[in-house]
Protein backbone atom coordinates (compact mmCIF):
# COMPACT_ATOMS: atom_id res chain seq x y z
CA UNK A 1 0.00 0.00 0.00
CA UNK A 2 1.20 3.59 -0.52
CA UNK A 3 3.21 4.97 2.39
CA UNK A 4 3.13 8.54 3.60
CA UNK A 5 6.50 10.29 3.62
CA UNK A 6 7.40 12.97 6.12
CA UNK A 7 10.38 15.27 6.67
CA UNK A 8 9.56 15.60 10.39
CA UNK A 9 10.74 13.46 13.26
CA UNK A 10 8.16 12.08 15.68
CA UNK A 11 9.20 14.71 18.25
CA UNK A 12 8.82 17.51 15.68
CA UNK A 13 5.42 16.19 14.67
CA UNK A 14 4.11 16.00 18.23
CA UNK A 15 5.41 19.52 18.91
CA UNK A 16 3.81 20.94 15.77
CA UNK A 17 0.54 19.02 16.33
CA UNK A 18 0.34 20.38 19.87
CA UNK A 19 0.87 23.92 18.61
CA UNK A 20 -1.77 23.44 15.92
CA UNK A 21 -4.32 22.08 18.36
CA UNK A 22 -3.55 24.85 20.86
CA UNK A 23 -4.06 27.52 18.24
CA UNK A 24 -7.23 25.85 17.02
CA UNK A 25 -8.76 25.64 20.48
CA UNK A 26 -9.09 29.41 20.65
CA UNK A 27 -11.14 29.56 17.45
CA UNK A 28 -14.83 30.11 18.23
CA UNK A 29 -16.12 27.95 15.40
CA UNK A 30 -14.33 24.66 16.09
CA UNK A 31 -14.58 21.89 18.64
CA UNK A 32 -11.91 19.19 18.84
CA UNK A 33 -13.06 15.60 19.32
CA UNK A 34 -10.49 13.71 21.44
CA UNK A 35 -8.22 11.56 19.30
CA UNK A 36 -8.01 7.77 19.75
CA UNK A 37 -4.74 6.27 20.94
CA UNK A 38 -3.87 5.06 17.42
CA UNK A 39 -4.32 7.32 14.36
CA UNK A 40 -7.10 6.20 12.07
CA UNK A 41 -6.78 5.92 8.32
CA UNK A 42 -8.79 7.58 5.58
CA UNK A 43 -8.76 7.09 1.81
CA UNK A 44 -9.29 10.06 -0.49
CA UNK A 45 -12.27 9.23 -2.73
CA UNK A 46 -12.37 12.32 -4.96
CA UNK A 47 -10.04 13.21 -7.83
CA UNK A 48 -8.43 15.83 -5.59
CA UNK A 49 -8.91 17.01 -2.03
CA UNK A 50 -7.76 20.34 -0.60
CA UNK A 51 -5.73 20.42 2.61
CA UNK A 52 -6.64 23.64 4.43
CA UNK A 53 -4.68 25.57 7.03
CA UNK A 54 -7.70 25.56 9.38
CA UNK A 55 -10.95 23.50 9.46
CA UNK A 56 -12.75 26.03 7.30
CA UNK A 57 -13.57 26.33 3.62
CA UNK A 58 -12.53 29.97 3.88
CA UNK A 59 -9.03 29.20 5.16
CA UNK A 60 -6.06 29.04 2.83
CA UNK A 61 -5.42 25.88 0.81
CA UNK A 62 -1.94 24.51 1.49
CA UNK A 63 -1.78 21.65 -1.02
CA UNK A 64 -3.81 18.88 -2.64
CA UNK A 65 -4.17 15.18 -2.06
CA UNK A 66 -5.44 12.90 -4.84
CA UNK A 67 -7.70 9.87 -5.14
CA UNK A 68 -6.56 6.81 -3.17
CA UNK A 69 -4.02 8.73 -1.10
CA UNK A 70 -4.10 7.24 2.40
CA UNK A 71 -4.28 9.81 5.22
CA UNK A 72 -3.55 9.41 8.90
CA UNK A 73 -6.39 11.05 10.83
CA UNK A 74 -5.24 12.46 14.17
CA UNK A 75 -8.39 14.28 15.28
CA UNK A 76 -11.93 14.98 14.19
CA UNK A 77 -13.00 18.62 14.41
CA UNK A 78 -16.57 19.90 14.42
CA UNK A 79 -16.45 23.25 12.61
CA UNK A 80 -19.24 25.78 12.29
CA UNK A 81 -17.39 27.36 9.36
CA UNK A 82 -18.13 24.75 6.73
CA UNK A 83 -20.96 22.77 5.12
CA UNK A 84 -23.90 22.73 7.52
CA UNK A 85 -24.93 19.21 6.56
CA UNK A 86 -21.53 17.77 7.47
CA UNK A 87 -19.44 19.83 9.92
CA UNK A 88 -16.73 17.18 10.45
CA UNK A 89 -13.15 17.94 9.43
CA UNK A 90 -10.11 15.70 9.88
CA UNK A 91 -6.79 16.82 11.30
CA UNK A 92 -4.19 15.24 9.04
CA UNK A 93 -0.51 15.75 8.30
CA UNK A 94 -0.04 19.38 7.23
CA UNK A 95 -3.55 20.70 7.91
CA UNK A 96 -7.24 19.84 7.74
CA UNK A 97 -9.47 18.11 5.17
CA UNK A 98 -13.23 18.00 5.03
CA UNK A 99 -14.55 14.50 5.73
CA UNK A 100 -17.03 14.36 2.84
CA UNK A 101 -14.63 12.62 0.46
CA UNK A 102 -12.53 10.64 2.91
CA UNK A 103 -13.55 7.01 3.42
CA UNK A 104 -12.67 5.67 6.86
CA UNK A 105 -10.59 2.54 6.28
CA UNK A 106 -8.42 -0.03 8.03
CA UNK A 107 -5.45 -2.08 6.88
CA UNK A 108 -6.31 -5.57 8.12
CA UNK A 109 -4.87 -8.81 6.74
CA UNK A 110 -6.77 -12.08 6.95
CA UNK A 111 -6.35 -15.86 7.15
CA UNK A 112 -6.37 -17.53 3.74
CA UNK A 113 -9.17 -19.93 2.78
CA UNK A 114 -8.26 -23.03 0.78
CA UNK A 115 -11.69 -24.30 -0.26
CA UNK A 116 -15.01 -22.65 -1.11
CA UNK A 117 -18.72 -23.52 -1.31
CA UNK A 118 -19.99 -24.39 -4.78
CA UNK A 119 -21.94 -21.11 -4.84
CA UNK A 120 -18.85 -19.12 -3.84
CA UNK A 121 -17.79 -17.47 -0.59
CA UNK A 122 -18.85 -13.89 0.09
CA UNK A 123 -15.81 -11.85 1.10
CA UNK A 124 -15.18 -8.26 2.17
CA UNK A 125 -12.17 -6.11 1.33
CA UNK A 126 -10.42 -5.12 4.58
CA UNK A 127 -7.61 -2.90 3.26
CA UNK A 128 -7.96 0.62 1.79
CA UNK A 129 -7.83 -0.85 -1.71
CA UNK A 130 -6.47 -3.90 -3.46
CA UNK A 131 -5.33 -4.33 -7.05
CA UNK A 132 -7.13 -6.84 -9.26
CA UNK A 133 -5.63 -8.69 -12.23
CA UNK A 134 -6.78 -10.55 -15.31
CA UNK A 135 -4.84 -13.48 -16.73
CA UNK A 136 -4.46 -12.96 -20.46
CA UNK A 137 -4.31 -15.74 -23.03
CA UNK A 138 -0.53 -15.25 -23.02
CA UNK A 139 -0.61 -16.18 -19.29
CA UNK A 140 0.54 -12.66 -18.42
CA UNK A 141 -1.12 -10.99 -15.44
CA UNK A 142 -2.64 -7.64 -16.39
CA UNK A 143 -3.52 -5.06 -13.71
CA UNK A 144 -7.08 -3.89 -14.19
CA UNK A 145 -8.78 -1.93 -11.43
CA UNK A 146 -8.99 -1.54 -7.68
CA UNK A 147 -11.43 -3.04 -5.20
CA UNK A 148 -12.12 -0.80 -2.25
CA UNK A 149 -12.51 -1.16 1.49
CA UNK A 150 -15.91 -2.54 2.64
CA UNK A 151 -16.90 -3.76 -0.85
CA UNK A 152 -18.19 -7.36 -1.05
CA UNK A 153 -17.25 -10.00 -3.62
CA UNK A 154 -17.85 -13.69 -4.32
CA UNK A 155 -14.72 -15.86 -4.38
CA UNK A 156 -14.69 -19.30 -5.98
CA UNK A 157 -11.07 -20.43 -6.14
CA UNK A 158 -7.46 -19.77 -5.12
CA UNK A 159 -4.17 -19.94 -7.00
CA UNK A 160 -0.55 -18.85 -6.70
CA UNK A 161 0.31 -15.57 -8.34
CA UNK A 162 3.51 -14.77 -10.26
CA UNK A 163 4.95 -13.24 -7.08
CA UNK A 164 4.37 -16.47 -5.12
CA UNK A 165 1.50 -15.05 -3.04
CA UNK A 166 -2.00 -16.53 -2.86
CA UNK A 167 -4.71 -14.89 -4.98
CA UNK A 168 -8.47 -15.39 -4.88
CA UNK A 169 -10.55 -15.74 -8.01
CA UNK A 170 -13.29 -13.09 -7.83
CA UNK A 171 -16.32 -13.65 -10.06
CA UNK A 172 -18.44 -10.96 -11.72
CA UNK A 173 -21.54 -12.74 -13.04
CA UNK A 174 -22.91 -9.60 -14.70
CA UNK A 175 -19.77 -9.32 -16.80
CA UNK A 176 -19.04 -13.08 -17.10
CA UNK A 177 -15.48 -12.21 -16.11
CA UNK A 178 -13.12 -13.30 -13.38
CA UNK A 179 -10.32 -11.39 -11.72
CA UNK A 180 -7.63 -12.24 -9.19
CA UNK A 181 -7.02 -10.38 -5.94
CA UNK A 182 -4.43 -10.87 -3.20
CA UNK A 183 -6.01 -13.30 -0.72
CA UNK A 184 -4.73 -11.58 2.40
CA UNK A 185 -6.85 -8.53 1.56
CA UNK A 186 -10.27 -10.23 1.79
CA UNK A 187 -12.06 -11.73 4.77
CA UNK A 188 -14.82 -14.31 4.68
CA UNK A 189 -18.25 -12.97 5.68
CA UNK A 190 -19.63 -15.36 8.29
CA UNK A 191 -23.12 -16.84 8.43
CA UNK A 192 -23.74 -14.91 11.63
CA UNK A 193 -23.52 -11.67 9.66
CA UNK A 194 -26.67 -12.67 7.78
CA UNK A 195 -28.67 -13.36 10.95
CA UNK A 196 -31.93 -11.33 10.88
CA UNK A 197 -32.22 -8.52 13.40
CA UNK A 198 -35.38 -8.54 15.56
CA UNK A 199 -36.98 -11.48 13.70
CA UNK A 200 -39.59 -11.73 16.46
CA UNK A 201 -41.14 -8.45 15.24
CA UNK A 202 -43.94 -8.99 12.72
CA UNK A 203 -42.68 -7.73 9.32
CA UNK A 204 -45.86 -5.69 9.03
CA UNK A 205 -44.82 -3.76 12.15
CA UNK A 206 -41.49 -2.69 10.65
CA UNK A 207 -41.16 0.28 8.30
CA UNK A 208 -38.48 2.50 6.78
CA UNK A 209 -38.96 6.24 6.30
CA UNK A 210 -36.59 8.27 4.12
CA UNK A 211 -36.72 12.02 4.68
CA UNK A 212 -35.39 13.78 1.58
CA UNK A 213 -35.31 17.25 3.16
CA UNK A 214 -33.15 16.19 6.10
CA UNK A 215 -31.36 13.33 4.30
CA UNK A 216 -32.19 10.83 7.01
CA UNK A 217 -33.34 7.21 7.04
CA UNK A 218 -35.39 6.11 10.04
CA UNK A 219 -36.31 2.54 10.96
CA UNK A 220 -39.48 2.03 13.03
CA UNK A 221 -41.00 -0.91 14.85
CA UNK A 222 -44.63 0.11 15.18
CA UNK A 223 -44.30 3.68 16.46
CA UNK A 224 -40.88 3.19 18.08
CA UNK A 225 -37.86 4.67 16.32
CA UNK A 226 -35.12 2.02 16.56
CA UNK A 227 -32.45 3.49 14.25
CA UNK A 228 -31.75 6.77 12.49
CA UNK A 229 -28.98 7.35 9.93
CA UNK A 230 -27.75 10.20 7.76
CA UNK A 231 -27.88 9.18 4.09
CA UNK A 232 -27.31 10.58 0.61
CA UNK A 233 -30.28 10.36 -1.73
CA UNK A 234 -30.64 11.13 -5.44
CA UNK A 235 -29.43 14.35 -7.04
CA UNK A 236 -32.01 16.67 -8.68
CA UNK A 237 -32.92 15.77 -12.27
CA UNK A 238 -30.92 17.88 -14.71
CA UNK A 239 -31.24 16.01 -17.99
CA UNK A 240 -33.47 17.55 -20.66
CA UNK A 241 -33.86 14.12 -22.30
CA UNK A 242 -37.43 12.94 -21.52
CA UNK A 243 -36.26 9.32 -21.83
CA UNK A 244 -33.36 9.70 -19.39
CA UNK A 245 -33.52 7.73 -16.16
CA UNK A 246 -34.35 10.18 -13.34
CA UNK A 247 -31.69 10.76 -10.73
CA UNK A 248 -34.07 11.88 -7.98
CA UNK A 249 -35.11 9.28 -5.41
CA UNK A 250 -38.73 8.35 -6.17
CA UNK A 251 -41.16 9.61 -3.55
CA UNK A 252 -44.13 7.67 -2.27
CA UNK A 253 -44.87 4.26 -0.81
CA UNK A 254 -42.63 1.32 -1.71
CA UNK A 255 -41.64 -2.06 -0.30
CA UNK A 256 -38.36 -3.94 0.08
CA UNK A 257 -38.58 -6.24 -2.94
CA UNK A 258 -35.26 -8.03 -3.01
CA UNK A 259 -31.91 -8.11 -1.24
CA UNK A 260 -28.39 -8.89 -2.43
CA UNK A 261 -25.20 -8.86 -0.31
CA UNK A 262 -23.16 -7.65 -3.29
CA UNK A 263 -24.07 -6.05 -6.61
CA UNK A 264 -22.00 -4.76 -9.50
CA UNK A 265 -23.56 -1.37 -10.30
CA UNK A 266 -22.80 0.29 -13.61
CA UNK A 267 -22.61 -0.27 -17.33
CA UNK A 268 -19.91 -2.90 -17.49
CA UNK A 269 -16.64 -0.98 -17.75
CA UNK A 270 -14.76 -1.92 -14.58
CA UNK A 271 -11.42 -0.58 -15.77
CA UNK A 272 -12.15 2.79 -14.16
CA UNK A 273 -14.33 4.26 -11.44
CA UNK A 274 -16.07 7.55 -12.02
CA UNK A 275 -19.22 9.27 -10.77
CA UNK A 276 -21.29 7.97 -13.68
CA UNK A 277 -19.34 4.73 -14.14
CA UNK A 278 -19.04 1.36 -12.48
CA UNK A 279 -18.89 0.26 -8.87
CA UNK A 280 -17.95 -3.38 -8.31
CA UNK A 281 -18.95 -5.07 -5.08
CA UNK A 282 -21.52 -2.57 -3.78
CA UNK A 283 -22.40 -4.09 -0.40
CA UNK A 284 -25.69 -4.88 1.37
CA UNK A 285 -28.22 -3.88 -1.28
CA UNK A 286 -31.95 -3.71 -0.44
CA UNK A 287 -34.04 -2.91 -3.54
CA UNK A 288 -37.34 -1.05 -3.16
CA UNK A 289 -38.19 0.32 -6.64
CA UNK A 290 -38.69 -2.22 -9.46
CA UNK A 291 -38.37 -0.12 -12.63
CA UNK A 292 -35.07 1.72 -12.16
CA UNK A 293 -33.65 -0.58 -9.45
CA UNK A 294 -33.41 2.05 -6.73
CA UNK A 295 -32.02 0.54 -3.53
CA UNK A 296 -30.60 1.18 -0.09
CA UNK A 297 -26.93 0.15 -0.11
CA UNK A 298 -23.47 0.62 1.33
CA UNK A 299 -21.15 3.17 -0.27
CA UNK A 300 -17.37 3.34 -0.57
CA UNK A 301 -16.93 6.23 -3.04
CA UNK A 302 -17.83 9.11 -0.71
CA UNK A 303 -18.53 9.97 2.91
CA UNK A 304 -20.70 13.01 2.25
CA UNK A 305 -23.87 11.88 4.00
CA UNK A 306 -26.45 14.60 4.51
CA UNK A 307 -26.06 15.82 0.90
CA UNK A 308 -27.75 14.48 -2.25
CA UNK A 309 -25.07 12.45 -4.04
CA UNK A 310 -26.58 9.46 -5.85
CA UNK A 311 -28.37 8.65 -9.09
CA UNK A 312 -31.49 7.74 -7.12
CA UNK A 313 -30.35 5.17 -4.58
CA UNK A 314 -29.94 5.64 -0.84
CA UNK A 315 -26.22 5.81 -0.07
CA UNK A 316 -25.24 4.74 3.46
CA UNK A 317 -22.20 3.78 5.45
CA UNK A 318 -21.60 0.10 4.66
CA UNK A 319 -22.07 -1.08 8.26
CA UNK A 320 -25.32 0.88 8.51
CA UNK A 321 -26.59 -0.55 5.21
CA UNK A 322 -25.72 -3.99 6.56
CA UNK A 323 -27.91 -3.35 9.60
CA UNK A 324 -30.83 -2.37 7.35
CA UNK A 325 -30.20 -5.45 5.17
CA UNK A 326 -30.42 -7.75 8.18
CA UNK A 327 -33.36 -5.93 9.78
CA UNK A 328 -35.71 -5.49 6.81
CA UNK A 329 -37.73 -8.27 5.16
CA UNK A 330 -38.07 -8.95 1.44
CA UNK A 331 -40.35 -11.98 1.68
CA UNK A 332 -39.62 -15.43 0.34
CA UNK A 333 -39.26 -14.37 -3.30
CA UNK A 334 -39.06 -11.34 -5.57
CA UNK A 335 -42.84 -11.04 -6.04
CA UNK A 336 -44.35 -7.63 -5.35
CA UNK A 337 -47.92 -8.97 -5.35
CA UNK A 338 -48.03 -10.37 -1.82
CA UNK A 339 -46.74 -7.58 0.43
CA UNK A 340 -47.38 -9.41 3.71
CA UNK A 341 -43.71 -10.08 4.39
CA UNK A 342 -42.15 -7.06 2.74
CA UNK A 343 -40.92 -4.13 4.83
CA UNK A 344 -42.68 -0.89 3.74
CA UNK A 345 -40.56 2.06 2.62
CA UNK A 346 -41.97 5.60 2.64
CA UNK A 347 -40.00 8.29 0.79
CA UNK A 348 -41.09 11.88 1.34
N, C-alpha and C positions, 0 to 999 in steps of 0.2 A: 504494500500500500504506500501511497505517497507520504513522505516524511516532511515535517515542517522544519525549516532551518532557522537558526537564530544567531545573531551576533552577540547576544547577551549571555552572561553567566547566570546561574540560578540566583546568586546573591543580588546581581544587578536587577534581575527580573522582579524579585520579591520587593526590592527597594522601590522600583519604578511603579509596580502595581499598587503598593501601599500609598505612594504619593498620588496616583491617579484616583484611587478610591477616596482618599482624604479630600482631594479637591472636588470630587463629585458630590460628596456628602453635604456640601454647603449649597448645592444647587437646589432651588425650591421645587423643581419639576421632576425630580428623580428619587426613587427609593431603591436601595440595594437589597436584593434578596440574598441571604447568607449563602456562601458557596459550599458545596459538598467537599469532603476531604480529598477526593480525587477529581481532577478536571474532567468534565464530560466532553464528548466529541460531537461535532456537527458537520454535516456535509452541505456544501453550497449547491443549491438546486437550480439556480438561475444562471443565465449566460455570464453575468457579472454581478458582483455585489460590492457596494461601497462600504469601506471602513471609515467611519466618522471619528472625529476627535472626541466628541461627546455623544451621549445617547439622544440625539436630536437630528431630525432631518435638516434643520437649519444650521447645524454645525459644519465646519469645514470637512471636506472629504480628503483623507490622507492618501489612500491608494485603493486599488480594486483587488478583489479575489474573484476567481472564475469557477465555473461549474466543476463540481467534484473535488474542489479543494477541501481538505479536512481541517477543521478549526478546533482548537482547544477552547472550551468555554469555561471561563473562570468564575463568572458571576452572571446572574440574570438581574436586569434593572428594569423597574417599572417606570416609564417616563411619560409625563403628561405632554411633552413636546414631541408628538409623533402621531401616527395613525390612531384614531380613537378606538377602532375596532380591535386593535392588537397593540397594546402599549409595551410589549416585552422587547427589550434589547439584550444582546449578549455582550459581555466584556470578553474580548479576545485579544490575542497578541497585537499590539499596536493601536488599539482603539475599540470601537463599538460597532456592531452590525445589528440591523433589525432582524428579528427572528422569523419574519414571514417567508423567507426563502432559505432557511437553514433547517435541514432535517436532522433531528436528534438521532444519533447512531451509536452503536457499540462496535467493538472489534473482537468478536468472540469466535474461537475455533472449536470444532466439534469432533466427537468420535466418528469414525468412518464406518458406514454400513456396508456389508458384503453381499447381502441378498435382499430382494424386494418382492412385495406382493405382485401378483400378476397384473393388477390394475395400476400399479405404480405406487410409490411412497410420496405423500405430500411433504415437501420440505420448505423451510424458510431461510432466506439469506440473513446471516447474522454478522456480516461485516459491512462497512460503508458501501462498498460495491465490489463486484467480482467480475472478472473478464470471462466471456464465453468464447468458444471456438467451434468452428466447423471443420470436419475432416474432408478434404477435397479428394477427388478421384485419384490424384497423384499421391495420396496419403499424407500430404502436407497439412499442418494445422493452421487454420486461418482465423485470426482474431476478428470477431464480429461486433459485439456490442456488450454493454455492461448490464448486469442484473443488480438491483439495488436493495439496500437494507429493508427488511420487513416484507419484501415481495415473496410470494409463494409459488412453488413450481413442483411438477410431478417428475420424479426420478425413477427410471426403470432399469438402470444397469450401471456398472462401474468398470473402468479400464485404467491402464497405466498410461500416463501422458508422456510426451517426448522428453520431459524433464525428470521422469521417474516418479512423479507424484501421482496420487490417485485422483481420477476425475469421474464425476457423475455424468450420466447421459440424461439430459433434460429434454422432455418431449413437449412439442407445441402442436397439439392436434389440429388447431385451426389452420396452421401453416403446413402441416404434414412434414415438419422438419425436426431435426434433433440437433442439439448443441451439447458441448461438454464444458463443465464448470468444475473448478477445483473443489474436491469433496470436503475439505476442511471448512469451507465457507458456508455450508448448508447444514441445518439441523433438522432432524425428523420431527414432524408435528405428531404429538401423541394422540391416542384415542380420547384421552381425558379432555383434550382441548376442543373436542366436538360435543362434549356433554351439554345437554340443554340446561339453560338457567331458568329456575323457577318453573319446572315442568308441572308442578302441582296446580298452577294457576290455569284456569280455563282459558284457552286461546281467545275466546270471545271477550274475555275481560282484559286482554292486553291491547294496547294501541300505541302507535307512533304519531306524534305531531311534529311537523317541520314548519318552523316560523321563518318565512323568507325575509321579513323586515329585520329581525334580530339575529338571523343566521344561527338559529339554535334548533337542535333536535331534542325532543323530550319523549321519554318512554313512560307510559302510565300503566298501572295495574288497577283497574276500575278508576277511581278518582285520585289514586295515590301516585304522585310523581316519584319514580324510582331512580331515574337517571336523566341527566341533562348535559348535552355536549354542544360546544361551538362547532359549526360545520361551515363548509363552503358550497353554496348551491350554484345553479346555472347563471351564466352571464346574460345580460339583456340581449335580445335578438337584434342583430345589426345587418343581417343580410337582406338585400332587396329582392333576392330570388324567392318567388312564392313557393317553390318546390324544395327549398333548403330545409334541412332538419333544424327545428328550433333549438336554441341553446338555453332558453329559460326552463327552469324546472316546472313541470306541469302542475298547476294548482288543482285542488279538488280532492275527492275521495278515491283512494286506491287500496290495494291489498298487496301483501308480500306474496308474490307468485312463484318464485323459484329462488334457490340459493346455490351458490358455487363457492368453494374455498379459494379458487384461483381462476382468473379469466384473463385471456389476452385481449386487451382493448386496443382497437385501431384498425388500420386498413391493410396491414400485412407487411409493412416495411420495418423490420426490427433492426435495421442497421444503424438507425439513429433514433433519438428521442427528441421530440419537439412538442410545443403546446398543442398542435393539431395533428400529431403523429401517433406513434404506437407506444403502448405501455404493457410490456410483458409481465405476467405474474401479479396482476392487481389482486390484492387479497380480500377475502371475506366479503363477497358480493351478494347482496340481497336485492333482487329485482322487484320493482313494484309497478312498472309501466310497460305494457306488452308491445306497443308499436315501435317506440324508439329505444327500448331497452334501458330506460332510466333505472338506476339502482343506487342503493346505499353501499359504499365500499371504502376500504382503506386506501390511503394515498401516500406515495413516497416522493412526489415531484414538487411539493410545496408544503409549507407549514403556516399558511396565511389564513387560518380559519377565522371566520367572522366577516370575510369579504367574499363576494361572488367570484368564483374562479373556474367553474367547470363548464362543460358543454351540456349540462342538464342534470347530471348525477349529483349525489350528495357525497362530497368529499369529507372524510373523517380521518383522524389518527387511526392507524392500523389496529391498535389494541382496542380502541373504542368501537370500531367497526366489527371487530371480532366479538365483542360483547353483544352487540345488536344481533349479529349472525346467530349466536347461540341462544339468545333470548326470544327472538321472534319465531313465528311458525309459518311455514309455507305449505302445510298440508302434506298429503301422501303422494301427490303428483303435481304436474304443472297446470292442471285444469283451473280455469278461473270461474267455472260455473258454480261449483259448490264452495262457498266462502266460509263454511263452518269452522274450518281449521286454519284459516289464513289470518295473520295479524293485519288489522286495518292500518292504513297510513293516510293521514290527513295533511295536505299541503296547503298552506294559506299565507 
